[in-house]
Amino acid sequence: MKYNFDINNRAFNAIKNGSKRVEIRVTKLGDNHFDYGVLKNGDLIEFKSYDGESITCKVKDVNHYDSIEELLTMEGTRYTLSSTNDFNEGVKSINSIDGYKDAMKVNGVYAIHIEYPKLSDYIYEYKSKKKIKNIPLVHINVGRGRKARGIIAIGNNAKGLIAIGGKSVGIFSVGGLSLGLISIGGIGFGLFTIAGLALALLMSIGGISISSFAIGGIAIGIVSLGGISIGLYSVGGYSIGSFFSLGGYAKGHIVIGHHANGDIILTKPTRKEVRKIILDNYPRTWKIILDYICNFFESR
């Protein structure tokens, strides 16, 4: 069952920030007051503050006591009170609530243990009325095990032209695990990828980067740029290039570096000299790769 209770702003914020985990309630005298004795483990309570903000909590346990003194003795004050941690002040505060002191003499008092909803337990879904070929323009579906499918999809598991989520698949994809033509994420796969671990067909940027053109702490590609760089054409601190290598430590066929190990070793070459030596050895080198490499050198 789900119930709706109003609550003052101070107590509401204490529940929200996790400092209040037990709500104290008394069934007031009269026929038109809620009986808190009906609450059971697993019930949901939506608390609404006087400012109109709301939050839903799960009931974990409900304990009944004859008096507020007994309740605070058994439950303590740390997670039950939002105004004070002092026992006597707490008793005074609860007794001052309208109708509580007289009602407790008859009905006792309840300590309702509540659990603040964790993100993994949170569920929210929105689907736009506008659709394209029966696919929602926007679908937001957040919650454990839930899937979002739309032109724009946002959720734990999202699939769409634009996808944002823990796991995301789309033309443009952002997520912890991301797959798309343009992909951004912790682990990313795509044509163009930016990620901690980035794999792409054309270009990737990441801590570990693998692509045709790779930039990263560790970069592996046809053209690679990184702290540790491995490729056909490689530039990096530690550089291994089958065709061309430039770096602090450079190894390959054509090499330039402080510590160079290769068949052709160049020392302070000009841009023109680098262009000529590469074309002499690899005449089919693409112009875009050639221009990229030559930009590292002066044109004097």
Residue, then its C-alpha position, 0 to 999 in steps of 0.5 A: m500500500k502507498y500512503n501520503f503524509d504531510i511533514n514539516n520542512r525540517a523533518f522532510n529535509a532530515i529524511k532526505n539527507g539520511s539523518k532521520r530514519v525513524e518517523i514518530r507518529v501518534t494516532k490522534l483521538g477522534d474518528n477522522h484521524f489516520d490509524y498508523g497501526v495499519l502500516k506494514n513492512g514494505d508499504l510506501i509513504e510519500f512525504k510532502s513538505y509544507d513547501g510542496e516537495s515530496i519524496t517516497c520512502k519504504v517502510k522497513d519496520v513499525n514499532h509501537y510504544d506506550s509513551i514517547e519516553e519509552l520510544l526514545t529510550m528504545e529507539g534512541t534520538r539520533y535517527t528519530l528527532s530532527s530538532t534535537n538529539d537531547f532526550n528531554e528536549g525530544v520528549k518536550s518537542i513531541n508532547s508539544i505537537d497538537g493532540y499528541k500528548d492526550a492521544m498517546k495516553v490512549n493510543g501510544v506512539y509509533a516509531i516508523h522505520i523508513e528507508y530513503p530510496k536509493l537511485s538503484d531503487y528509483i523508478y521514473e518513466y516519461k513517454s512523449k505523446k509525439k511519435i515518429k513511426n510509432i517510436p516516442l520522440v522522447h522516452i525517459n525510463v530510469g530504474r533497475g532493469r528498465k529500458a528506454r527506447g525512443i528517438i531521444a532515449i534516457g535511462n539505465n539502458a538506453k537505445g535511440l538516435i540520441a542515447i544517454g544512459g548507463k548502457s547506451v546505443g545510438i547514433f550519438s551515444v553517452g554512457g558508462l558503456s557506450l556504442g554509437l557512431i559518436s560515442i562518449g563513455g567509460i567504455g566506448f565503441g563507435l566511429f568517433t569515441i571519447a572514453g576511458l577505454a575507447l575503441a573506434l573505427l576512425m578516431s578515439i580519445g581515451g586513457i586506453s585508445i584503439s582506433s585508426f587514429a588514436i589519442g590516449g595515455i596508451a594509444i594503438g592505431i594506424v596513426s597514434l599519439g600518446g604516452i605509450s604510442i604504437g602504430l604504423y605512424s606513431v608519436g609519443g613519449y614511448s613510441i613504436g611505429s612500423f613506418f615512422s616513429l617520433g618520441g622520447y624513445a622511438k623505435g621503427h623504420i624511420v625514427i626521430g627521438h632522443h633515444a632512437n632505434g631504427d633503420i633511418i635515424l633523423t636528427k633535427p630534420t625540417r618539415k620538408e625533409v620529413r615529408k620527402i623521406i616518408l614519401d620516398n619510403y612510403p609513397r602511398t602515405w595519405k596526405i592527411i597523415l603526412d600533413y599531421i606528422c609534418n606539423f610537428f616540425e619547423s619549416r625552415 
